[in-house]
Amino acid sequence: MSSGGQIFVSLDTMCWMCNARIPLAARRGFLRAAAAAAGATALAPAWGQVQVGPPSKLRSLVPAQQLEAAAAQQYAQMLAQARAQGALAPDDHPQLRRLRAIARQLIPHALPWNERARQWRWEVNLIGSRQINAFCMPGGKIAFFTGILDQLRLADDEAAMVMGHEMAHALREHARERIAKTQATGLGLSLGAQLLGLGDLGRLAADLGTQLLSLKFSREDEVEADLVGLELAARGAYDPRASVTLWQKMAAASGNNGLEFLSTHPSGPNRIRELEANIPKVEALYEQARRAG
């Protein structure tokens, strides 16, 4: 069910590093100790068919609730601007209805990857723009630009791979991790109590809300998002082989103006090979979901 752009699903049923003047070894030791004190992070879910490592414990240094609140505020501002320009798709727009249908298939499988997803108020919106781009902000705020659907002529299975990939970034909290890794030492926090109190990093999370759309993830983040997104889509009854055709289309379109997606999601043969190697791990999930549907 959707209301005002929000997707309601019962989950129960279903970068930069500042040159702080602190010795590098001391900074690393301090951050390791701080992360450990902030709380251990769970491993990837046991039921996951794809293999990804545990999330970085450093993400514990950035309060998730504050980052998600900042993301929600930035998302609302973006939608308001699109609405003012007549670029926000209405609820009855065919492409938006299509995207929300895909989201309803994927969201029920999000919870095992992140317990916080139980509290998220997922939203899916479509913005009229030739930009080839899509994203999912912390807290489940998803947006697609019409350019990625129209210019790449995405089939539902391919659109599901894009959505699964973007959802995976949010579920694995890559933005939270990236902020912690790139900012913590630059804050120059010499007192452990100050960092463990999370005050400065909490304010930082809010301040960086406006930068979430341009945050660049690491190669490791992208691999994780590819694999987790592949499994989410397969469990949602979308053909995992579409992940390969999607990135083939991305590669073919890489010379086009407005291919914003590739500025933060670099394509290449290694990416496709990694996906091809993991498709057999989720094919049974896809077939089971397809038969159940």
BAZAKE-424516 format. One record per residue (C-alpha): x, y, z; residue number from 1; residue in three letters. Coordinates in steps of 0.02 Angstrom, whole numbers, plus 50000, padded with zeros to 5 digits. Last residue first. Layout:
BEGIN
- u;v;w;num;residuo
- X;Y;Z;NUM;ALA
...
% end
This chain:
BEGIN
- u;v;w;num;residuo
- 50204;49223;49636;293;GLY
- 50262;49068;49728;292;ALA
- 50334;48997;49568;291;ARG
- 50432;49157;49536;290;ARG
- 50493;49165;49716;289;ALA
- 50558;48985;49708;288;GLN
- 50639;49015;49538;287;GLU
- 50722;49174;49600;286;TYR
- 50786;49094;49759;285;LEU
- 50855;48948;49658;284;ALA
- 50947;49069;49545;283;GLU
- 51028;49157;49692;282;VAL
- 51198;49072;49705;281;LYS
- 51205;49040;49517;280;PRO
- 51202;49230;49487;279;ILE
- 51357;49257;49594;278;ASN
- 51494;49225;49465;277;ALA
- 51399;49325;49333;276;GLU
- 51388;49471;49454;275;LEU
- 51575;49472;49484;274;GLU
- 51609;49458;49297;273;ARG
- 51495;49607;49263;272;ILE
- 51586;49715;49389;271;ARG
- 51756;49661;49324;270;ASN
- 51704;49707;49146;269;PRO
- 51674;49889;49192;268;GLY
- 51552;50011;49267;267;SER
- 51585;50150;49391;266;PRO
- 51441;50184;49511;265;HIS
- 51463;50361;49580;264;THR
- 51501;50451;49417;263;SER
- 51415;50308;49326;262;LEU
- 51243;50358;49390;261;PHE
- 51264;50536;49328;260;GLU
- 51251;50481;49148;259;LEU
- 51196;50657;49099;258;GLY
- 51289;50663;48935;257;ASN
- 51308;50495;48852;256;ASN
- 51478;50410;48836;255;GLY
- 51437;50280;48969;254;SER
- 51280;50224;48878;253;ALA
- 51354;50059;48817;252;ALA
- 51428;50026;48989;251;ALA
- 51262;50059;49074;250;MET
- 51173;49946;48951;249;LYS
- 51297;49807;48987;248;GLN
- 51272;49845;49170;247;TRP
- 51086;49813;49156;246;LEU
- 51108;49660;49045;245;THR
- 51216;49582;49181;244;VAL
- 51099;49620;49325;243;SER
- 50954;49555;49219;242;ALA
- 51024;49380;49243;241;ARG
- 50957;49391;49421;240;PRO
- 50777;49375;49356;239;ASP
- 50659;49465;49474;238;TYR
- 50552;49362;49592;237;ALA
- 50574;49474;49747;236;GLY
- 50698;49349;49819;235;ARG
- 50800;49374;49659;234;ALA
- 50792;49563;49678;233;ALA
- 50852;49559;49859;232;LEU
- 50990;49436;49811;231;GLU
- 51057;49543;49670;230;LEU
- 51045;49698;49780;229;GLY
- 51152;49612;49912;228;VAL
- 51279;49567;49778;227;LEU
- 51286;49733;49686;226;ASP
- 51279;49834;49847;225;ALA
- 51423;49734;49921;224;GLU
- 51528;49757;49764;223;VAL
- 51491;49943;49765;222;GLU
- 51541;49962;49946;221;ASP
- 51704;49871;49914;220;GLU
- 51742;49987;49768;219;ARG
- 51715;50133;49886;218;SER
- 51562;50244;49889;217;PHE
- 51547;50420;49824;216;LYS
- 51431;50540;49915;215;LEU
- 51345;50657;49793;214;SER
- 51166;50632;49851;213;LEU
- 51216;50625;50034;212;LEU
- 51296;50797;50030;211;GLN
- 51145;50896;50094;210;THR
- 51130;50782;50244;209;GLY
- 51311;50816;50288;208;LEU
- 51268;50942;50423;207;ASP
- 51152;50818;50509;206;ALA
- 51286;50683;50514;205;ALA
- 51413;50811;50574;204;LEU
- 51300;50860;50718;203;ARG
- 51293;50678;50772;202;GLY
- 51480;50661;50746;201;LEU
- 51511;50804;50865;200;ASP
- 51393;50739;50998;199;GLY
- 51433;50554;50983;198;LEU
- 51465;50539;51170;197;GLY
- 51598;50413;51124;196;LEU
- 51689;50549;51029;195;LEU
- 51692;50674;51172;194;GLN
- 51731;50540;51300;193;ALA
- 51881;50483;51200;192;GLY
- 51961;50653;51206;191;LEU
- 52078;50697;51063;190;SER
- 51941;50731;50938;189;LEU
- 52029;50809;50790;188;GLY
- 51872;50811;50684;187;LEU
- 51976;50752;50537;186;GLY
- 51998;50583;50619;185;THR
- 51811;50548;50616;184;ALA
- 51774;50623;50446;183;GLN
- 51820;50502;50309;182;THR
- 51789;50338;50395;181;LYS
- 51635;50393;50491;180;ALA
- 51557;50478;50341;179;ILE
- 51589;50326;50232;178;ARG
- 51515;50208;50361;177;GLU
- 51354;50309;50377;176;ARG
- 51341;50323;50188;175;ALA
- 51372;50136;50169;174;HIS
- 51232;50091;50288;173;GLU
- 51223;49909;50228;172;ARG
- 51035;49932;50213;171;LEU
- 51053;50101;50127;170;ALA
- 51180;50042;49998;169;HIS
- 51077;49884;49977;168;ALA
- 50922;49985;49935;167;MET
- 51021;50064;49792;166;GLU
- 51074;49895;49723;165;HIS
- 50899;49824;49742;164;GLY
- 50825;49973;49651;163;MET
- 50946;49958;49506;162;VAL
- 50920;49770;49497;161;MET
- 50731;49795;49505;160;ALA
- 50742;49915;49357;159;ALA
- 50831;49777;49262;158;GLU
- 50696;49648;49301;157;ASP
- 50560;49773;49256;156;ASP
- 50639;49806;49087;155;ALA
- 50747;49961;49073;154;LEU
- 50744;50061;48913;153;ARG
- 50915;50136;48952;152;LEU
- 50859;50309;48898;151;GLN
- 50683;50290;48968;150;ASP
- 50707;50212;49138;149;LEU
- 50871;50297;49183;148;ILE
- 50811;50462;49112;147;GLY
- 50649;50461;49212;146;THR
- 50748;50492;49370;145;PHE
- 50723;50368;49511;144;PHE
- 50707;50410;49695;143;ALA
- 50711;50303;49851;142;ILE
- 50706;50359;50033;141;LYS
- 50737;50201;50136;140;GLY
- 50809;50270;50298;139;GLY
- 50977;50318;50225;138;PRO
- 50953;50378;50046;137;MET
- 50910;50264;49901;136;CYS
- 50970;50322;49732;135;PHE
- 50932;50332;49546;134;ALA
- 51018;50412;49397;133;ASN
- 51021;50432;49210;132;ILE
- 50983;50617;49206;131;GLN
- 50855;50662;49073;130;ARG
- 50743;50724;49212;129;SER
- 50564;50698;49271;128;GLY
- 50574;50640;49450;127;ILE
- 50499;50477;49512;126;LEU
- 50464;50437;49694;125;ASN
- 50479;50288;49809;124;VAL
- 50464;50306;49996;123;GLU
- 50504;50185;50136;122;TRP
- 50459;50234;50312;121;ARG
- 50600;50147;50404;120;TRP
- 50575;50073;50577;119;GLN
- 50593;49888;50531;118;ARG
- 50737;49938;50418;117;ALA
- 50840;49964;50576;116;ARG
- 50863;49775;50589;115;GLU
- 50972;49778;50434;114;ASN
- 51005;49638;50309;113;TRP
- 50871;49523;50381;112;PRO
- 50746;49667;50365;111;LEU
- 50761;49700;50179;110;ALA
- 50667;49551;50107;109;HIS
- 50494;49626;50129;108;PRO
- 50556;49782;50037;107;ILE
- 50590;49694;49871;106;LEU
- 50417;49650;49802;105;GLN
- 50335;49809;49864;104;ARG
- 50478;49908;49787;103;ALA
- 50443;49831;49617;102;ILE
- 50261;49884;49628;101;ALA
- 50318;50057;49680;100;ARG
- 50427;50068;49525;99;LEU
- 50285;50017;49408;98;ARG
- 50164;50140;49489;97;ARG
- 50296;50273;49461;96;LEU
- 50314;50227;49278;95;GLN
- 50126;50229;49252;94;PRO
- 50101;50399;49337;93;HIS
- 49951;50382;49454;92;ASP
- 50044;50447;49607;91;ASP
- 50097;50604;49518;90;PRO
- 50275;50618;49448;89;ALA
- 50376;50763;49517;88;LEU
- 50445;50873;49378;87;ALA
- 50321;51017;49383;86;GLY
- 50459;51135;49437;85;GLN
- 50380;51165;49607;84;ALA
- 50356;50978;49627;83;ARG
- 50540;50945;49590;82;ALA
- 50589;51075;49721;81;GLN
- 50471;51000;49849;80;ALA
- 50537;50825;49811;79;LEU
- 50717;50882;49837;78;MET
- 50671;50968;50000;77;GLN
- 50583;50811;50062;76;ALA
- 50736;50705;50019;75;TYR
- 50851;50826;50112;74;GLN
- 50742;50816;50267;73;GLN
- 50729;50627;50258;72;ALA
- 50918;50614;50238;71;ALA
- 50948;50723;50391;70;ALA
- 50829;50614;50491;69;ALA
- 50918;50458;50430;68;GLU
- 51085;50532;50482;67;LEU
- 51017;50577;50653;66;GLN
- 50944;50404;50682;65;GLN
- 51101;50316;50622;64;ALA
- 51214;50404;50747;63;PRO
- 51390;50407;50670;62;VAL
- 51523;50317;50772;61;LEU
- 51438;50149;50749;60;SER
- 51488;50160;50565;59;ARG
- 51664;50122;50624;58;LEU
- 51613;49942;50654;57;LYS
- 51626;49913;50466;56;SER
- 51489;49801;50400;55;PRO
- 51525;49614;50407;54;PRO
- 51588;49533;50247;53;GLY
- 51484;49490;50097;52;VAL
- 51446;49317;50027;51;GLN
- 51288;49296;49926;50;VAL
- 51163;49166;49985;49;GLN
- 51109;49265;50138;48;GLY
- 51021;49157;50267;47;TRP
- 51155;49186;50397;46;ALA
- 51131;49373;50388;45;PRO
- 51291;49473;50367;44;ALA
- 51379;49494;50532;43;LEU
- 51311;49601;50671;42;ALA
- 51401;49758;50727;41;THR
- 51478;49770;50900;40;ALA
- 51445;49921;51008;39;GLY
- 51509;50099;51034;38;ALA
- 51650;50033;51142;37;ALA
- 51719;49931;50997;36;ALA
- 51706;50081;50882;35;ALA
- 51796;50191;51007;34;ALA
- 51936;50066;51032;33;ALA
- 51963;50047;50845;32;ARG
- 51954;50236;50823;31;LEU
- 52084;50264;50958;30;PHE
- 52202;50135;50887;29;GLY
- 52187;50208;50713;28;ARG
- 52214;50386;50774;27;ARG
- 52365;50334;50878;26;ALA
- 52443;50245;50731;25;ALA
- 52414;50396;50619;24;LEU
- 52493;50519;50741;23;PRO
- 52370;50663;50771;22;ILE
- 52381;50828;50680;21;ARG
- 52220;50802;50584;20;ALA
- 52246;50803;50397;19;ASN
- 52066;50791;50342;18;CYS
- 52009;50635;50250;17;MET
- 51879;50653;50110;16;TRP
- 51737;50577;50058;15;CYS
- 50388;49456;50253;14;MET
- 50286;49459;50382;13;THR
- 50372;49560;50517;12;ASP
- 50426;49681;50382;11;LEU
- 50247;49739;50362;10;SER
- 50251;49847;50207;9;VAL
- 50201;50029;50192;8;PHE
- 50271;50121;50041;7;ILE
- 50265;50309;50058;6;GLN
- 50234;50422;49907;5;GLY
- 50087;50510;49987;4;GLY
- 50008;50344;50029;3;SER
- 50063;50175;49963;2;SER
- 50000;50000;50000;1;MET
% end
